Structure formats: C-alpha cells, structure tokens
Amino acid sequence: MTARRIPIFSTIVVVAAVLTMIGLGIWQYRKMGPQEARLAQHDAALADPNLVSFPTTSKDVDWFAYRRSRIECQDIVGQPRTVAGRNRQDQVGFVQVVTCKLPTGQIADVQLGWTQSVQPVDWGGGAVEGIIEPLRTGLAKLVADPPLAGLAANAPPEKHKIDHLAYAGQWFFFALTAMVIYVLALRRRQR
C-alpha cells in the first residue's frame, strides 16, 4: 500500500491560519508592557494635583490622560447630552455632557456631573476644572471635579484594563487546536 499524498492547498491554508494565530498571540503578549505602563500612568496622574493644559490632539491625550486640567467654556455647541453613568458612590443614573467652545476656537466635551434625571441641565458655560478622561475616538473629555450646575459628583474615570495574557493564551490554544485537528484529519485520510 502506498501512503496518500498530503493535500498541498489544505496544508497551506492550515499553516497560514496557525501562523496568523501565533502572530496574534505574540501581538497580545507584547501589549502587556504598554498596558502596565498606562495603568501606572493612571495611578500617578490621579495622585498629581498639578493642572495641565487640556489636550486637543490624540498624542497629547495619551500624555496627559487622567491628569487634572482647567478650561474656560466660552460657549455651548449643540444640545447638552444625557448619558448613562455613575456617581462617586457608584450609583447608576445619568451624567450630563456638553460640548464647549474653548478660547482657542477648539471644542471639548465636559461631563458636568451626575443626576437621576434624564432632563438636560441648564448651564451657560464658564470655568471648569476636572480630570481628563481619554475617549475611544482618540480625543478626551473633562470630567468636572467638583461637579457643576447643581449636579452630584461624577465617578472618577476608570482604568481600562484588558487581560492581554489571557487573549495571548487563547490565540496560542487556537493555533495548537487547529494543528491537532489537522494532523488527526490527515491520519484519518491515510487510513
């Protein structure tokens, strides 16, 4: 009896998939160091009482995330927004957010404070001091501390932690599983 040949196309596809999964595992593993640095930056920034300029570029947001800042809200752009959020006692409710025009002509979102009402508050602008919270868009908002417009205190910005080690392990496990399944399929085919 002659052994059957190994299917070339299927082997190429499986090897490419396995290498991709291993690459994704390595990528997740390498993200652990920068995340630990970011978490340390978060803790140090929250403990630093010094004010910094409000960041208006994504590079500045990374540098000044979670630090205290002060802005002058000259004008409200658009309508205030009511968004689900938490207060300092971790109660569920709503936070009031406005978009402010700054003296430089740029805009910044400001989270004024927490309430149990969905009704937007009437706030005309002015000085705001608070904590810079990075957003997924690469920009930031200023979480007012102390709160404004008669609202309750906001919950402080949370650390965003992702378990990169678990994700890396998951990708390596997927790669191993794909290889085992392929080897078993080859053995069954050769019988």
Buried (B, 14 or more C-beta within 10 A) or exposed (E): EEEEEEEEEEEEEBEEBBEBBBEBBEEBBEBBEEBEEBEEBBEEBBEEEEEBEBBBEBEBBBEBBBBBBEBBBBEBEEEBBBEEBBBBEEEEBBBBBBBBBBEEEEBBBBBBBBBEEEEBBEBEBEEBBBBBBBEEEEBBBBBBBEBBBEBBBBBBBEEEEEEBEEBBBBBBEBBEEBBEEBEEEBEEEEE
